[in-house]
Structures are given as C-alpha cells and as structure tokens.
Amino acid sequence: MARYQYDVTIIGGGWGGLTAARLAHALGARTCLVDKERL
C-alpha cells in the first residue's frame, strides 16, 4: 500500500473545505482533501 504524508488533511469538500484547501496549498502546505463524493 502506498503511503502519503500531508501537512493538512481537510474533511469535507464543500465551499469551506475547498477554500481551506486552496488557502493551505497557497501557503505551501501539502494538502489532502477528503470527501464522500468524487471531486
């Protein structure tokens, strides 16, 4: 199984989650966004 390392994991791909993921990425964080639906 592959292993990944992230600085930030965001649960939920709604507007708040997407905004948080974009901001974290813009600040240089390795970001993982998890949602129950396909993004």
Backbone as a chain_set.jsonl record, in Angstrom:
{"seq": "MARYQYDVTIIGGGWGGLTAARLAHALGARTCLVDKERL", "coords": {"N": [[0.842, -1.174, 0.0], [0.521, 2.217, -0.792], [2.074, 5.007, 0.822], [1.394, 8.195, 2.077], [2.302, 11.534, 2.915], [1.065, 14.315, 4.556], [0.688, 17.8, 5.344], [-1.645, 19.011, 6.082], [-4.913, 17.809, 6.538], [-8.075, 17.889, 5.211], [-11.419, 17.493, 5.923], [-14.221, 17.07, 4.082], [-15.645, 18.435, 1.231], [-17.043, 20.761, 0.705], [-17.898, 24.272, 0.227], [-16.451, 25.555, 2.287], [-14.44, 23.651, 2.923], [-13.107, 23.437, 0.443], [-12.172, 26.049, 0.17], [-10.474, 26.224, 2.401], [-8.598, 24.244, 1.709], [-7.491, 25.318, -0.622], [-6.337, 27.691, 0.372], [-4.498, 26.638, 2.245], [-2.821, 25.219, 0.512], [-1.847, 27.334, -1.037], [-0.275, 28.551, 0.855], [1.781, 26.83, 1.006], [1.468, 24.303, 2.151], [1.347, 20.741, 2.182], [-1.435, 19.284, 1.073], [-4.344, 17.395, 1.801], [-7.496, 16.583, 0.681], [-10.504, 15.278, 1.7], [-13.488, 13.745, 0.773], [-16.873, 12.519, 0.713], [-17.984, 12.173, -1.76], [-17.024, 11.947, -5.249], [-14.494, 14.136, -6.321]], "CA": [[0.0, 0.0, 0.0], [1.265, 3.475, -0.852], [1.972, 5.876, 2.0], [1.487, 9.603, 1.732], [2.474, 12.406, 4.073], [0.462, 15.625, 4.34], [0.744, 18.751, 6.444], [-3.029, 19.342, 6.436], [-5.974, 16.976, 5.978], [-9.351, 18.588, 5.328], [-12.542, 16.588, 5.758], [-15.389, 17.749, 3.516], [-15.329, 19.19, 0.028], [-17.966, 21.874, 0.467], [-17.226, 25.553, -0.014], [-15.47, 25.809, 3.345], [-13.315, 22.737, 2.748], [-12.362, 23.823, -0.757], [-11.475, 27.303, 0.467], [-9.379, 25.901, 3.319], [-7.586, 23.503, 0.957], [-6.816, 26.258, -1.533], [-5.512, 28.582, 1.182], [-3.379, 25.86, 2.783], [-1.912, 24.954, -0.607], [-1.209, 28.606, -1.396], [0.719, 28.832, 1.891], [2.858, 25.857, 0.88], [1.202, 23.055, 2.86], [0.944, 19.557, 1.417], [-2.829, 19.25, 1.495], [-5.203, 16.282, 1.409], [-8.914, 16.903, 0.824], [-11.275, 14.04, 1.716], [-14.924, 13.974, 0.668], [-17.582, 11.268, 0.457], [-18.261, 12.12, -3.194], [-15.863, 12.133, -6.12], [-14.24, 15.552, -6.587]], "C": [[0.893, 1.246, 0.0], [1.042, 4.284, 0.426], [2.197, 7.306, 1.548], [1.631, 10.411, 3.011], [1.961, 13.797, 3.72], [0.672, 16.496, 5.566], [-0.654, 19.034, 6.979], [-3.956, 18.332, 5.775], [-7.294, 17.667, 6.261], [-10.459, 17.595, 5.016], [-13.734, 17.395, 5.263], [-15.003, 18.655, 2.364], [-16.348, 20.252, -0.306], [-17.178, 23.154, 0.262], [-16.157, 25.844, 1.034], [-14.234, 24.937, 3.206], [-12.461, 23.091, 1.55], [-11.563, 25.099, -0.534], [-10.277, 27.047, 1.378], [-8.25, 25.174, 2.59], [-6.798, 24.431, 0.036], [-5.879, 27.188, -0.759], [-4.291, 27.847, 1.732], [-2.349, 25.576, 1.691], [-1.151, 26.22, -1.01], [-0.119, 28.988, -0.394], [1.842, 27.8, 1.92], [2.647, 24.539, 1.59], [0.88, 21.939, 1.87], [-0.438, 19.185, 1.934], [-3.555, 18.028, 0.944], [-6.645, 16.69, 1.688], [-9.703, 15.61, 0.684], [-12.757, 14.386, 1.688], [-15.61, 12.651, 0.361], [-17.924, 11.088, -1.019], [-16.966, 12.272, -3.979], [-15.707, 13.614, -6.438], [-13.887, 15.769, -8.038]], "O": [[1.896, 1.304, 0.712], [-0.033, 4.247, 1.026], [3.08, 7.587, 0.739], [1.135, 10.013, 4.066], [2.365, 14.384, 2.716], [0.816, 15.997, 6.682], [-0.836, 19.267, 8.174], [-3.808, 18.031, 4.59], [-7.6, 17.994, 7.407], [-10.442, 16.937, 3.976], [-14.202, 18.302, 5.951], [-14.146, 19.528, 2.499], [-16.511, 20.612, -1.472], [-15.953, 23.133, 0.139], [-15.076, 26.327, 0.7], [-13.111, 25.418, 3.353], [-11.233, 23.053, 1.624], [-10.425, 25.22, -0.987], [-9.195, 27.588, 1.153], [-7.076, 25.456, 2.827], [-5.576, 24.326, -0.064], [-4.755, 27.44, -1.192], [-3.178, 28.371, 1.691], [-1.145, 25.683, 1.924], [0.047, 26.17, -1.289], [0.846, 29.666, -0.749], [2.745, 27.88, 2.752], [3.564, 23.72, 1.633], [0.225, 22.164, 0.852], [-0.593, 18.815, 3.098], [-3.402, 17.673, -0.225], [-6.975, 17.096, 2.802], [-9.59, 14.919, -0.328], [-13.228, 15.21, 2.471], [-14.984, 11.749, -0.197], [-18.132, 9.963, -1.473], [-15.94, 12.679, -3.434], [-16.683, 14.278, -6.786], [-13.639, 16.901, -8.45]]}, "num_chains": 1, "name": "protein.A"}
